[in-house]
Amino acid sequence: GAVVSQHPSRVICKSGTSVKIECRSLDFQATTMFWYRQFPKQSLMLMATSNEGSKATYEQGVEKDKFLINHASLTLSTLTVTSAHPEDSSFYICSARDRQYANYGYTFGSGTRLTVV
Amino acid sequence: GDSVTQMEGPVTLSEEAFLTINCTYTATGYPSLFWYVQYPGEGLQLLLKATKADDKGSNKGFEATYRKETTSFHLEKGSVQVSDSAVYFCAPFDRGSTLGRLYFGRGTQLTVWP
């Protein structure tokens, strides 16, 4: 079945530094990838939608300069948290949609726990 | 846009108890409906789905029926196990959406005790 690999699974960084999270579709081409942030008590917030070769579409209230998204190929999207601060600490999850099964193929990565100290 | 209202958790049950997690949605079109499950420390996995009215999605003993008239997609399982402890998310998917975004609600935490 479709697999999405997300790395790293955990990262601790110092305040003010930048962190890159990778999301790869291993056995399918992903026309679209999605980035979510999960807050305490489970709430999942969609941050942005990235399409291969074009600029990401950010949800209202998400700072595009803070959360840089690049989708350079059909199998890789990256989220860079720039100048991270403790309030950016969260669980980030990516999701990819299979190009072939556009209406159904949402596969999620295993998530990245970011802690900013 | 589409939105979903899920039963507030946490839900705590004994093993072999009957489970219902309510989900109602609002949608401008005719959405597909999904239930996803998130085990501790992991991403989301598709549990089941239904694509049209009266369809029943099922997997691992879980079932949910697409009720267009009540805009609901309640998740049920006849006998839960400890291994079912997880967070469950209901999500409508707008098939007409160009971007194909999937929005989630708060999720419902389920804890099953032996």
Interface residues (C-beta under 8 A of the other chain):
Chain A: V4 Q6 T32 F34 Y36 K41 Q42 S43 L44 L46 T49 N51 T57 I93 S95 R97 A102 N103 Y104 Y106 T107 F108 G109 S110 G111 R113
Chain B: S32 F34 Y36 Q38 G41 E42 G43 L44 Q45 L46 K49 T51 V87 F89 F93 R95 L99 G100 R101 L102 Y103 F104 G105 R106 G107 Q109
